[in-house]
């Protein structure tokens, strides 16, 4: 699968419905403010130690607040052999604006 490095929130929402894993790399206090239901939370700094727990046979969508941290995590995962990983451009801020307006924005 030749995935783009980034995807928009509308595409990501559809991929999530189709079975992708949404990996939220924000800090715990941010996730407490708002989170996408069904996402898996691993703070960015804890990604390296959690590599063995991440699926290599499933699409991983990486999400943060606006997309900068998640882009770095996406690049890190790809460099560690995860081929099916893409960044959610705009992060939870764009998700709250375009997909789920009930989410708190910060």
OpenMM code with the backbone's topology and positions (N, CA, C; nanometers):
from openmm import Vec3, app, unit

residues = "UNK UNK UNK UNK UNK UNK UNK UNK UNK UNK UNK UNK UNK UNK UNK UNK UNK UNK UNK UNK UNK UNK UNK UNK UNK UNK UNK UNK UNK UNK UNK UNK UNK UNK UNK UNK UNK UNK UNK UNK UNK UNK UNK UNK UNK UNK UNK UNK UNK UNK UNK UNK UNK UNK UNK UNK UNK UNK UNK UNK UNK UNK UNK UNK UNK UNK UNK UNK UNK UNK UNK UNK UNK UNK UNK UNK UNK UNK UNK UNK UNK UNK UNK UNK UNK UNK UNK UNK UNK UNK UNK UNK UNK UNK UNK UNK UNK UNK UNK UNK UNK UNK UNK UNK UNK UNK".split()
positions = [
    Vec3(0.0849, -0.1178, 0.0000),
    Vec3(0.0000, 0.0000, 0.0000),
    Vec3(0.0894, 0.1240, 0.0000),
    Vec3(0.0707, 0.2100, -0.0960),
    Vec3(0.1493, 0.3319, -0.1060),
    Vec3(0.0650, 0.4481, -0.0551),
    Vec3(0.0761, 0.4739, 0.0732),
    Vec3(-0.0056, 0.5770, 0.1379),
    Vec3(0.0599, 0.7136, 0.1290),
    Vec3(-0.0206, 0.8179, 0.1169),
    Vec3(0.0369, 0.9522, 0.1288),
    Vec3(0.0839, 0.9735, 0.2721),
    Vec3(0.1770, 1.0651, 0.2895),
    Vec3(0.2287, 1.0946, 0.4229),
    Vec3(0.1202, 1.1539, 0.5121),
    Vec3(0.0278, 1.2309, 0.4512),
    Vec3(-0.0810, 1.2923, 0.5261),
    Vec3(-0.2141, 1.2674, 0.4563),
    Vec3(-0.3206, 1.2684, 0.5358),
    Vec3(-0.4555, 1.2562, 0.4827),
    Vec3(-0.5440, 1.3593, 0.5523),
    Vec3(-0.6526, 1.3961, 0.4878),
    Vec3(-0.7444, 1.4926, 0.5491),
    Vec3(-0.8382, 1.4211, 0.6464),
    Vec3(-0.9045, 1.4989, 0.7314),
    Vec3(-0.9883, 1.4389, 0.8357),
    Vec3(-1.1089, 1.3636, 0.7795),
    Vec3(-1.1637, 1.4077, 0.6681),
    Vec3(-1.2785, 1.3370, 0.6102),
    Vec3(-1.2375, 1.1970, 0.5657),
    Vec3(-1.1224, 1.1873, 0.5000),
    Vec3(-1.0719, 1.0562, 0.4566),
    Vec3(-1.0381, 0.9711, 0.5785),
    Vec3(-0.9750, 1.0326, 0.6780),
    Vec3(-0.9383, 0.9602, 0.7996),
    Vec3(-1.0625, 0.9064, 0.8714),
    Vec3(-1.1677, 0.9848, 0.8781),
    Vec3(-1.2910, 0.9406, 0.9442),
    Vec3(-1.3481, 0.8177, 0.8739),
    Vec3(-1.3442, 0.8173, 0.7408),
    Vec3(-1.3916, 0.7011, 0.6652),
    Vec3(-1.3013, 0.5807, 0.6896),
    Vec3(-1.1707, 0.6026, 0.6901),
    Vec3(-1.0765, 0.4930, 0.7145),
    Vec3(-1.0952, 0.4365, 0.8554),
    Vec3(-1.1253, 0.5216, 0.9509),
    Vec3(-1.1524, 0.4763, 1.0879),
    Vec3(-1.2764, 0.3869, 1.0897),
    Vec3(-1.3799, 0.4290, 1.0196),
    Vec3(-1.5024, 0.3466, 1.0091),
    Vec3(-1.4727, 0.2134, 0.9410),
    Vec3(-1.3739, 0.2122, 0.8519),
    Vec3(-1.3375, 0.0903, 0.7787),
    Vec3(-1.2399, 0.0010, 0.8551),
    Vec3(-1.2042, 0.0408, 0.9784),
    Vec3(-1.1217, -0.0458, 1.0619),
    Vec3(-0.9810, 0.0008, 1.0911),
    Vec3(-0.9444, 0.1199, 1.0487),
    Vec3(-0.8106, 0.1720, 1.0798),
    Vec3(-0.7995, 0.2003, 1.2300),
    Vec3(-0.6759, 0.2035, 1.2787),
    Vec3(-0.6482, 0.2415, 1.4167),
    Vec3(-0.6173, 0.3900, 1.4198),
    Vec3(-0.6870, 0.4638, 1.5050),
    Vec3(-0.6575, 0.6061, 1.5240),
    Vec3(-0.5687, 0.6170, 1.6470),
    Vec3(-0.4442, 0.6581, 1.6247),
    Vec3(-0.3446, 0.6684, 1.7302),
    Vec3(-0.3292, 0.8152, 1.7703),
    Vec3(-0.3727, 0.8466, 1.8916),
    Vec3(-0.3685, 0.9836, 1.9435),
    Vec3(-0.2390, 1.0002, 2.0224),
    Vec3(-0.1497, 1.0886, 1.9753),
    Vec3(-0.0186, 1.1040, 2.0390),
    Vec3(-0.0086, 1.2296, 2.1258),
    Vec3(-0.1229, 1.2889, 2.1595),
    Vec3(-0.1238, 1.4072, 2.2458),
    Vec3(-0.0969, 1.3674, 2.3912),
    Vec3(-0.0760, 1.4682, 2.4737),
    Vec3(-0.0551, 1.4450, 2.6163),
    Vec3(-0.1887, 1.4128, 2.6838),
    Vec3(-0.1817, 1.3501, 2.8003),
    Vec3(-0.3024, 1.3071, 2.8720),
    Vec3(-0.3979, 1.4228, 2.9003),
    Vec3(-0.3447, 1.5393, 2.9381),
    Vec3(-0.4328, 1.6530, 2.9688),
    Vec3(-0.5088, 1.6977, 2.8434),
    Vec3(-0.4480, 1.6819, 2.7248),
    Vec3(-0.5170, 1.7186, 2.6007),
    Vec3(-0.6283, 1.6191, 2.5694),
    Vec3(-0.5990, 1.4917, 2.5893),
    Vec3(-0.6987, 1.3871, 2.5647),
    Vec3(-0.8157, 1.4018, 2.6610),
    Vec3(-0.7873, 1.4487, 2.7838),
    Vec3(-0.8940, 1.4713, 2.8813),
    Vec3(-0.9879, 1.5820, 2.8343),
    Vec3(-0.9364, 1.6762, 2.7562),
    Vec3(-1.0183, 1.7867, 2.7044),
    Vec3(-1.1126, 1.7368, 2.5956),
    Vec3(-1.0598, 1.6577, 2.5035),
    Vec3(-1.1416, 1.6005, 2.3966),
    Vec3(-1.0651, 1.4868, 2.3310),
    Vec3(-1.1396, 1.3875, 2.2840),
    Vec3(-1.0791, 1.2730, 2.2158),
    Vec3(-1.1801, 1.2124, 2.1198),
    Vec3(-1.1293, 1.1476, 2.0168),
    Vec3(-1.2151, 1.0767, 1.9225),
    Vec3(-1.2457, 0.9402, 1.9822),
    Vec3(-1.3733, 0.9056, 1.9896),
    Vec3(-1.4134, 0.7763, 2.0448),
    Vec3(-1.3449, 0.6625, 1.9701),
    Vec3(-1.2928, 0.5672, 2.0468),
    Vec3(-1.2296, 0.4504, 1.9870),
    Vec3(-1.0823, 0.4675, 1.9536),
    Vec3(-1.0282, 0.5872, 1.9761),
    Vec3(-0.8869, 0.6078, 1.9455),
    Vec3(-0.8003, 0.5452, 2.0542),
    Vec3(-0.6755, 0.5185, 2.0201),
    Vec3(-0.5795, 0.4655, 2.1165),
    Vec3(-0.4826, 0.5772, 2.1525),
    Vec3(-0.4677, 0.6014, 2.2808),
    Vec3(-0.3818, 0.7113, 2.3274),
    Vec3(-0.2451, 0.6581, 2.3698),
    Vec3(-0.1406, 0.7063, 2.3031),
    Vec3(-0.0023, 0.6850, 2.3462),
    Vec3(0.0676, 0.8188, 2.3260),
    Vec3(0.1079, 0.8865, 2.4337),
    Vec3(0.1771, 1.0146, 2.4168),
    Vec3(0.3013, 0.9997, 2.3279),
    Vec3(0.3319, 1.1039, 2.2524),
    Vec3(0.4413, 1.0994, 2.1560),
    Vec3(0.5709, 1.0440, 2.2161),
    Vec3(0.6073, 1.0889, 2.3334),
    Vec3(0.7348, 1.0467, 2.3927),
    Vec3(0.7362, 0.8973, 2.4276),
    Vec3(0.6191, 0.8341, 2.4352),
    Vec3(0.6116, 0.6922, 2.4706),
    Vec3(0.6001, 0.5998, 2.3489),
    Vec3(0.5985, 0.6586, 2.2300),
    Vec3(0.5850, 0.5770, 2.1085),
    Vec3(0.6986, 0.4743, 2.0950),
    Vec3(0.8265, 0.5147, 2.1103),
    Vec3(0.9340, 0.4159, 2.0903),
    Vec3(0.9179, 0.2885, 2.1738),
    Vec3(0.8821, 0.3032, 2.3008),
    Vec3(0.8692, 0.1856, 2.3870),
    Vec3(0.7415, 0.1053, 2.3573),
    Vec3(0.6486, 0.1639, 2.2838),
    Vec3(0.5227, 0.0957, 2.2510),
    Vec3(0.5198, 0.0375, 2.1097),
    Vec3(0.6297, 0.0469, 2.0361),
    Vec3(0.6323, -0.0068, 1.8994),
    Vec3(0.5832, -0.1510, 1.8914),
    Vec3(0.6254, -0.2408, 1.9827),
    Vec3(0.5807, -0.3801, 1.9712),
    Vec3(0.4292, -0.3980, 1.9834),
    Vec3(0.3613, -0.3023, 2.0464),
    Vec3(0.2164, -0.3162, 2.0665),
    Vec3(0.1350, -0.2609, 1.9498),
    Vec3(0.2012, -0.1987, 1.8538),
    Vec3(0.1291, -0.1398, 1.7405),
    Vec3(0.1169, -0.2399, 1.6259),
    Vec3(0.0013, -0.2427, 1.5606),
    Vec3(-0.0185, -0.3396, 1.4519),
    Vec3(0.0571, -0.3001, 1.3248),
    Vec3(0.1169, -0.3985, 1.2608),
    Vec3(0.1858, -0.3733, 1.1337),
    Vec3(0.0979, -0.4140, 1.0148),
    Vec3(-0.0156, -0.4774, 1.0446),
    Vec3(-0.1036, -0.5289, 0.9395),
    Vec3(-0.2347, -0.4509, 0.9305),
    Vec3(-0.2348, -0.3301, 0.9843),
    Vec3(-0.3564, -0.2481, 0.9895),
    Vec3(-0.3163, -0.1027, 0.9684),
    Vec3(-0.3999, -0.0293, 0.8995),
    Vec3(-0.3738, 0.1129, 0.8777),
    Vec3(-0.3745, 0.1865, 1.0115),
    Vec3(-0.2712, 0.2687, 1.0330),
    Vec3(-0.2620, 0.3516, 1.1529),
    Vec3(-0.2720, 0.4977, 1.1105),
    Vec3(-0.3670, 0.5672, 1.1679),
    Vec3(-0.3858, 0.7107, 1.1456),
    Vec3(-0.3336, 0.7812, 1.2701),
    Vec3(-0.2371, 0.8702, 1.2542),
    Vec3(-0.1751, 0.9356, 1.3699),
    Vec3(-0.2328, 1.0768, 1.3850),
    Vec3(-0.2758, 1.1084, 1.5068),
    Vec3(-0.3475, 1.2323, 1.5350),
    Vec3(-0.2844, 1.3055, 1.6531),
    Vec3(-0.2738, 1.4385, 1.6415),
    Vec3(-0.2360, 1.5219, 1.7562),
    Vec3(-0.3277, 1.6436, 1.7559),
    Vec3(-0.2817, 1.7575, 1.8066),
    Vec3(-0.3684, 1.8750, 1.8136),
    Vec3(-0.3914, 1.9369, 1.6754),
    Vec3(-0.2838, 1.9733, 1.6064),
    Vec3(-0.3002, 2.0335, 1.4731),
    Vec3(-0.2228, 1.9612, 1.3626),
    Vec3(-0.1431, 1.8608, 1.3984),
    Vec3(-0.0775, 1.7802, 1.2962),
    Vec3(0.0738, 1.7793, 1.2948),
    Vec3(0.1379, 1.8617, 1.3764),
    Vec3(0.2850, 1.8675, 1.3738),
    Vec3(0.3494, 1.7488, 1.4457),
    Vec3(0.3074, 1.7222, 1.5690),
    Vec3(0.3634, 1.6078, 1.6435),
    Vec3(0.3300, 1.4767, 1.5741),
    Vec3(0.2061, 1.4654, 1.5270),
    Vec3(0.1650, 1.3406, 1.4618),
    Vec3(0.2417, 1.3168, 1.3324),
    Vec3(0.2792, 1.4236, 1.2637),
    Vec3(0.3614, 1.4073, 1.1430),
    Vec3(0.4978, 1.3504, 1.1809),
    Vec3(0.5559, 1.3996, 1.2887),
    Vec3(0.6851, 1.3460, 1.3342),
    Vec3(0.6720, 1.1990, 1.3733),
    Vec3(0.5638, 1.1626, 1.4412),
    Vec3(0.5414, 1.0233, 1.4798),
    Vec3(0.5202, 0.9367, 1.3549),
    Vec3(0.4452, 0.9880, 1.2579),
    Vec3(0.4236, 0.9146, 1.1326),
    Vec3(0.5576, 0.8845, 1.0657),
    Vec3(0.6432, 0.9843, 1.0566),
    Vec3(0.7743, 0.9649, 0.9943),
    Vec3(0.8582, 0.8661, 1.0756),
    Vec3(0.8513, 0.8737, 1.2088),
    Vec3(0.9237, 0.7812, 1.2951),
    Vec3(0.8752, 0.6379, 1.2735),
    Vec3(0.7438, 0.6190, 1.2710),
    Vec3(0.6890, 0.4840, 1.2513),
    Vec3(0.7289, 0.4284, 1.1156),
    Vec3(0.7204, 0.5112, 1.0123),
    Vec3(0.7613, 0.4664, 0.8789),
    Vec3(0.9086, 0.4262, 0.8770),
    Vec3(0.9920, 0.5015, 0.9455),
    Vec3(1.1350, 0.4692, 0.9481),
    Vec3(1.1632, 0.3424, 1.0290),
    Vec3(1.0650, 0.2986, 1.1069),
    Vec3(1.0773, 0.1756, 1.1840),
    Vec3(0.9971, 0.0600, 1.1241),
    Vec3(0.9685, 0.0698, 0.9951),
    Vec3(0.9092, -0.0422, 0.9229),
    Vec3(0.7581, -0.0489, 0.9184),
    Vec3(0.6907, 0.0544, 0.9656),
    Vec3(0.5448, 0.0572, 0.9573),
    Vec3(0.5072, 0.1207, 0.8239),
    Vec3(0.4600, 0.0391, 0.7301),
    Vec3(0.4288, 0.0899, 0.5959),
    Vec3(0.2904, 0.1535, 0.5898),
    Vec3(0.1981, 0.1054, 0.6717),
    Vec3(0.0596, 0.1518, 0.6669),
    Vec3(0.0320, 0.2543, 0.7763),
    Vec3(0.0961, 0.3697, 0.7643),
    Vec3(0.0762, 0.4754, 0.8634),
    Vec3(0.0722, 0.6097, 0.7920),
    Vec3(-0.0226, 0.6928, 0.8322),
    Vec3(-0.0360, 0.8255, 0.7725),
    Vec3(-0.0791, 0.9268, 0.8785),
    Vec3(-0.0393, 1.0496, 0.8589),
    Vec3(-0.0713, 1.1582, 0.9502),
    Vec3(-0.2091, 1.2169, 0.9180),
    Vec3(-0.2837, 1.2505, 1.0218),
    Vec3(-0.4121, 1.3181, 1.0034),
    Vec3(-0.3845, 1.4688, 1.0046),
    Vec3(-0.3839, 1.5278, 0.8859),
    Vec3(-0.3549, 1.6707, 0.8719),
    Vec3(-0.4606, 1.7530, 0.9448),
    Vec3(-0.4147, 1.8517, 1.0207),
    Vec3(-0.5074, 1.9379, 1.0947),
    Vec3(-0.5407, 1.8873, 1.2327),
    Vec3(-0.5116, 1.7600, 1.2594),
    Vec3(-0.5302, 1.7019, 1.3921),
    Vec3(-0.6717, 1.7072, 1.4452),
    Vec3(-0.6803, 1.6988, 1.5776),
    Vec3(-0.8123, 1.6971, 1.6422),
    Vec3(-0.8829, 1.8312, 1.6249),
    Vec3(-0.8064, 1.9365, 1.6015),
    Vec3(-0.8684, 2.0672, 1.5792),
    Vec3(-0.9527, 2.0632, 1.4516),
    Vec3(-0.8968, 2.0104, 1.3436),
    Vec3(-0.9725, 1.9975, 1.2185),
    Vec3(-1.0845, 1.8950, 1.2334),
    Vec3(-1.0584, 1.7876, 1.3103),
    Vec3(-1.1603, 1.6837, 1.3330),
    Vec3(-1.2816, 1.7461, 1.4017),
    Vec3(-1.2569, 1.8274, 1.5042),
    Vec3(-1.3668, 1.8922, 1.5774),
    Vec3(-1.4411, 1.9909, 1.4881),
    Vec3(-1.3697, 2.0567, 1.4010),
    Vec3(-1.4310, 2.1555, 1.3125),
    Vec3(-1.5136, 2.0894, 1.2022),
    Vec3(-1.4612, 1.9826, 1.1428),
    Vec3(-1.5230, 1.9237, 1.0233),
    Vec3(-1.6009, 1.7952, 1.0452),
    Vec3(-1.5624, 1.7139, 1.1453),
    Vec3(-1.6231, 1.5813, 1.1624),
    Vec3(-1.7168, 1.5752, 1.2828),
    Vec3(-1.6699, 1.6223, 1.3988),
    Vec3(-1.7478, 1.6105, 1.5215),
    Vec3(-1.7474, 1.7423, 1.5980),
    Vec3(-1.8407, 1.8315, 1.5635),
    Vec3(-1.8462, 1.9628, 1.6297),
    Vec3(-1.8773, 1.9567, 1.7788),
    Vec3(-1.9162, 1.8397, 1.8301),
    Vec3(-1.9430, 1.8283, 1.9732),
    Vec3(-1.8141, 1.8251, 2.0545),
    Vec3(-1.6995, 1.8010, 1.9899),
    Vec3(-1.5714, 1.7964, 2.0601),
    Vec3(-1.5292, 1.9361, 2.1026),
    Vec3(-1.4766, 1.9455, 2.2238),
    Vec3(-1.4227, 2.0732, 2.2728),
    Vec3(-1.3006, 2.1099, 2.1907),
    Vec3(-1.2823, 2.2384, 2.1657),
    Vec3(-1.1643, 2.2847, 2.0939),
    Vec3(-1.0795, 2.3667, 2.1892),
    Vec3(-0.9496, 2.3583, 2.1705),
    Vec3(-0.8568, 2.4320, 2.2585),
    Vec3(-0.7411, 2.4865, 2.1803),
] * unit.nanometer
topology = app.Topology()
chain = topology.addChain("A")
for resn in residues:
    res = topology.addResidue(resn, chain)
    for name in ("N", "CA", "C"):
        topology.addAtom(name, app.Element.getBySymbol(name[0]), res)
